[in-house]
Amino acid sequence: MSSIKKSVVIPYNTKAGRPKKENSDAKFDKKEYMRNYMKEYKAKNKDKQLARRNTSYYISKYNIDQEFVNKYGVYTAQIYKTMEDIKKIKNECPLFIEDITEYIKNINKEEQEQKNHVADLGGVEVLTEIE
């Protein structure tokens, strides 16, 4: 017997690149599942997703430093807008700056009062003996 090697014939007219995905009989469609999951996630976290998109836009538009972004996270856009508005108010009407500082001080006082609030137990009878 002679050893004859069979040569592999490569088709000439094949397209280069990734082969097309074959349809399979999978239990569920992964793309559809992820699409629905992200739709629900975005619906639950609307405010946070909006803040994230705004932050991304502001970082690219105004070239915000990475240090600033690291400090404020997804709320970078809101903080940046607030700071720009305060600068504008300071230039146009400096009298309002005093009102703004008073407002911020009052917010901080109210927050401290809520943290330090102790329940009033004056009218409660304390039982010392257990029957």
C-alpha positions in Angstrom: 0.0 0.0 0.0 1.2 3.3 -0.8 0.8 6.2 1.6 -1.1 8.8 -0.3 -1.8 12.0 1.5 -5.1 13.5 0.7 -4.9 17.2 0.4 -7.4 19.4 2.0 -9.4 21.5 -0.4 -10.0 25.0 0.7 -13.0 26.7 -1.0 -11.9 29.7 -2.9 -14.9 32.0 -2.6 -15.3 32.2 1.2 -15.7 35.5 2.9 -13.1 36.5 5.5 -14.2 37.3 9.0 -16.3 35.9 11.8 -18.8 33.2 10.8 -22.4 34.0 11.1 -24.2 33.0 14.2 -26.3 29.9 13.8 -29.8 29.8 15.2 -30.0 27.6 18.3 -32.7 26.1 20.3 -31.7 28.0 23.5 -34.1 28.2 26.4 -34.1 32.0 26.4 -32.7 34.8 24.3 -29.7 36.4 26.2 -30.0 39.7 24.3 -33.7 40.0 25.1 -33.0 39.2 28.7 -30.3 41.9 29.1 -32.5 44.4 27.2 -35.3 43.8 29.7 -33.0 43.8 32.7 -31.4 47.1 31.8 -34.8 48.6 31.0 -36.0 47.7 34.5 -32.8 48.8 36.1 -33.0 52.2 34.5 -36.6 52.6 35.4 -35.8 51.9 39.1 -32.8 54.2 39.2 -33.9 57.1 37.1 -32.3 59.9 39.1 -29.0 58.2 39.4 -28.9 57.3 35.7 -29.8 60.9 34.8 -27.0 62.2 37.1 -24.5 59.7 35.5 -25.4 60.8 32.0 -25.2 64.5 32.9 -21.9 64.0 34.6 -20.5 62.2 31.5 -21.7 65.1 29.3 -20.2 67.8 31.6 -16.8 66.0 31.9 -16.4 65.9 28.1 -17.9 69.4 27.4 -16.1 71.4 30.2 -12.9 69.3 30.6 -13.5 68.8 34.3 -10.5 67.6 36.3 -10.4 63.9 37.3 -9.8 65.0 40.9 -13.1 66.9 40.9 -14.9 63.9 39.4 -13.4 61.5 41.9 -14.6 63.7 44.8 -18.2 64.2 43.7 -18.8 61.0 41.6 -22.0 60.8 39.6 -23.2 64.2 41.1 -20.2 66.1 39.5 -22.5 67.8 37.0 -24.9 69.1 39.6 -22.1 70.4 41.8 -20.3 72.0 38.8 -23.6 73.7 37.8 -24.2 74.9 41.3 -20.7 76.3 41.6 -21.0 78.1 38.2 -24.4 79.6 39.3 -22.9 80.8 42.6 -20.1 82.5 40.6 -22.6 84.2 38.4 -24.7 85.4 41.4 -21.6 86.8 43.0 -20.8 88.8 39.9 -24.3 90.0 39.2 -25.9 90.4 42.6 -23.5 89.9 45.6 -26.2 90.6 48.2 -27.8 87.2 47.5 -24.6 85.4 48.5 -25.4 86.3 52.2 -28.9 84.8 51.8 -27.4 81.6 50.3 -24.9 81.2 53.1 -27.6 81.7 55.7 -29.7 79.1 53.9 -26.8 76.6 53.9 -26.2 77.2 57.6 -29.9 76.6 58.4 -29.8 73.3 56.5 -26.8 72.2 58.5 -28.4 73.3 61.8 -31.6 71.3 61.0 -29.6 68.3 60.1 -27.7 68.5 63.4 -30.9 68.9 65.3 -32.4 65.8 63.7 -29.2 63.8 64.5 -29.2 64.9 68.1 -32.9 64.5 68.7 -33.6 62.5 71.9 -37.0 61.0 72.6 -39.0 62.6 75.5 -39.7 59.9 78.0 -41.1 62.2 80.8 -44.6 60.7 80.9 -43.5 57.0 80.7 -43.6 54.8 83.8 -40.6 52.7 84.2 -41.1 49.2 85.6 -38.3 48.0 87.8 -39.8 44.8 89.1 -40.8 41.9 86.9 -43.8 39.9 88.2 
